[in-house]
Amino acid sequence: MLGRFITLAGIIAVGAIAVGGMATRPSGDAVASEASDHDNDNWTTQKRAGGSASAAVSSTSEVRLTRAGDSHFYADTEVDGTNVRMMVDSGASIIALTRRDAEAIGIDVDRLPVGGMASTAGGQVPMRVTMLDSVEVDGIEVRQVEAAVIDTDMGVSLLGQSFLAKLESVKVEGDTMTLR
């Protein structure tokens, strides 16, 4: 019993150190990126009718997201020039990409080293950390955004704090989330 407790305490300590390291914010200049269309059958990378941020946010615009029927907020993002639909998850430390979305963006997932474990609803899963050049949500662009590719079937990528924390504000009022 004591051995399990010590092991659990060690895992928590390592996780806290890893999360602390991921929370550091890289600096960079705001640069506008151009959109490009990529044809594929990945529903999360299809452009929808309906953002972008740098280590400093490059935009003065405001984006309003409407709550979906499943009670979550979804954003149609452009990641390194590729359209990716993400669920906004303020509880995620960094952007979490599905393997399918990462490959659609052009990331060679198998060449990324496993950089730790991620805690998910399904338990601990390996994650591969990478740096995204640009993440944009309807005109709000952030450059140099940390992300992790999660090797499990999450269904949808998550727009986490590595993007959200760089914004001026994130507010939820009723069924509307406002990113600024």
Order of alpha helices (4+ residues) and beta strands (2+ residues): alpha-beta-beta-beta-beta-alpha-beta-beta-beta-beta-alpha-beta-beta
